[in-house]
Amino acid sequence: MAKKKGSEELPVSNTPLFAANEKIAPINVADEIRNSFLDYSMSVIISRALPDARDGLKPSQRRILYAMHELSLYPPKKHFKCAKIAGDTSGNYHPHGEAVIYPTLVNMAQPWSMRDTLIDGQGDFGSVEGDPPAAMRYTEA
C-alpha cells in the first residue's frame, strides 16, 4: 500500500533543553505574572495613554491629524465627513477599527474638552452636559 502524502515521520532531536551544569532557579508563577503585567501595563500607559511632552498629543490624536493632513484638510478647505476621516485613519494608520477613532476626533473638535480646538467640527459634536455626539456619518470636520 502506498504511503499517504505528508505522513512521513519528523526527525526527533535528542538535544537537551538545558546544559548539563546549568542551574534553573525556581520562581513563583504568581509573582512573575504580577511583575510582568505591571511592566506591560506601565509601557502601555506611557506609550499610548499619556500625551507626549513635545506637543501634548496622544498617538491616536496625532494619527488623526496626520490623516487629515494627507487628505489636504486645512482651514480654508471644505469640510469632509467624519466617517471618511475616521476610515482613512483606521485604514492607513490605526488598523484596530474606527470605533475608537471617532470619539478621539470628537474630543478634538469640542471647545470645552481641550484648551485649543484642533479640529473645526460641523454638526452635533455633543454638549457640555454630556449629550453624545451624532454618528460620524452626520458630522463633518
C-alpha positions as CSV (number, residue, x, y, z in Angstrom):
1,M,0.0,0.0,0.0
2,A,1.3,3.5,-0.9
3,K,2.2,6.0,1.8
4,K,-0.1,8.9,2.2
5,K,1.4,12.2,1.2
6,G,2.6,14.1,4.3
7,S,2.7,11.1,6.6
8,E,6.5,11.0,6.8
9,E,7.7,11.0,10.4
10,L,9.6,14.1,11.5
11,P,13.1,13.6,12.9
12,V,13.3,13.6,16.7
13,S,16.0,15.8,18.2
14,N,17.8,14.3,21.2
15,T,19.5,17.5,22.2
16,P,18.7,18.5,25.8
17,L,16.8,21.8,26.5
18,F,19.4,22.8,29.2
19,A,23.1,22.4,29.6
20,A,24.3,19.7,31.9
21,N,25.7,22.1,34.6
22,E,23.0,24.8,34.1
23,K,21.1,25.8,37.3
24,I,17.4,26.5,36.9
25,A,16.1,28.9,39.6
26,P,12.5,28.1,40.7
27,I,10.2,31.1,40.6
28,N,6.7,31.8,41.9
29,V,4.5,32.0,38.9
30,A,2.0,34.4,40.5
31,D,4.8,36.8,41.3
32,E,6.2,36.6,37.8
33,I,2.8,37.2,36.2
34,R,2.2,40.2,38.5
35,N,5.6,41.8,37.8
36,S,5.3,41.1,34.0
37,F,1.8,42.5,33.8
38,L,2.9,45.6,35.8
39,D,5.8,46.2,33.4
40,Y,3.5,45.7,30.4
41,S,0.7,48.0,31.7
42,M,3.2,50.8,32.5
43,S,4.6,50.6,29.0
44,V,1.1,50.8,27.5
45,I,0.2,53.8,29.7
46,I,3.4,55.6,28.8
47,S,3.3,54.9,25.1
48,R,-0.5,55.3,24.4
49,A,-2.4,57.0,27.2
50,L,-0.1,59.8,28.3
51,P,0.3,62.8,26.0
52,D,3.8,63.4,24.6
53,A,5.7,66.1,26.3
54,R,6.9,67.6,23.0
55,D,3.5,68.5,21.5
56,G,0.9,67.4,24.1
57,L,-0.8,64.9,21.7
58,K,-1.6,61.3,22.2
59,P,-0.7,58.9,19.4
60,S,-4.3,58.5,18.3
61,Q,-4.7,62.3,18.1
62,R,-1.5,62.5,16.1
63,R,-2.7,59.8,13.7
64,I,-6.0,61.6,13.1
65,L,-4.3,65.0,12.4
66,Y,-1.8,63.3,10.0
67,A,-4.6,61.6,8.1
68,M,-6.3,64.9,7.8
69,H,-3.1,66.4,6.5
70,E,-2.9,63.6,3.9
71,L,-6.4,64.4,2.9
72,S,-5.4,68.1,2.5
73,L,-7.9,69.2,5.1
74,Y,-6.7,72.7,6.0
75,P,-8.7,75.6,7.4
76,P,-9.7,77.3,4.1
77,K,-10.8,74.0,2.6
78,K,-14.3,72.5,2.6
79,H,-15.3,70.1,5.4
80,F,-15.2,66.3,4.9
81,K,-17.5,63.7,6.6
82,C,-16.0,62.4,9.8
83,A,-16.7,58.9,8.6
84,K,-14.2,59.5,5.7
85,I,-11.5,60.9,8.1
86,A,-12.0,58.0,10.6
87,G,-12.0,55.4,7.9
88,D,-8.8,56.8,6.3
89,T,-7.1,57.0,9.7
90,S,-8.2,53.4,10.5
91,G,-7.2,52.1,7.2
92,N,-3.8,53.7,7.0
93,Y,-2.5,54.3,10.5
94,H,-4.7,52.6,13.1
95,P,-5.8,49.1,12.0
96,H,-7.9,48.4,15.1
97,G,-11.2,49.8,13.8
98,E,-12.7,53.3,13.5
99,A,-14.9,52.9,16.6
100,V,-12.1,54.2,18.8
101,I,-11.0,56.9,16.3
102,Y,-14.3,58.8,16.1
103,P,-14.5,59.6,19.8
104,T,-11.0,61.0,19.7
105,L,-11.9,63.1,16.7
106,V,-15.0,64.4,18.5
107,N,-12.9,65.2,21.6
108,M,-10.5,67.4,19.5
109,A,-13.5,69.3,18.0
110,Q,-15.2,70.1,21.3
111,P,-14.2,73.5,22.6
112,W,-14.9,72.6,26.2
113,S,-12.8,69.4,26.3
114,M,-9.4,70.9,25.1
115,R,-7.8,74.2,25.7
116,D,-7.4,74.8,22.0
117,T,-9.7,73.1,19.5
118,L,-7.6,71.3,16.9
119,I,-10.4,70.4,14.5
120,D,-13.2,72.6,13.2
121,G,-16.3,70.5,13.5
122,Q,-19.6,70.9,11.7
123,G,-22.7,69.2,13.2
124,D,-23.6,67.8,16.5
125,F,-20.4,67.1,18.5
126,G,-22.2,66.6,21.8
127,S,-22.6,69.1,24.6
128,V,-21.1,70.1,27.9
129,E,-24.0,68.4,29.7
130,G,-22.9,65.1,28.4
131,D,-25.1,64.6,25.4
132,P,-23.5,62.2,23.0
133,P,-22.3,63.4,19.5
134,A,-24.1,62.4,16.4
135,A,-23.0,59.5,14.4
136,M,-19.9,60.0,12.3
137,R,-21.9,59.9,9.0
138,Y,-23.8,63.1,10.1
139,T,-20.8,65.2,11.2
140,E,-18.1,66.9,9.3
141,A,-14.7,68.3,10.1
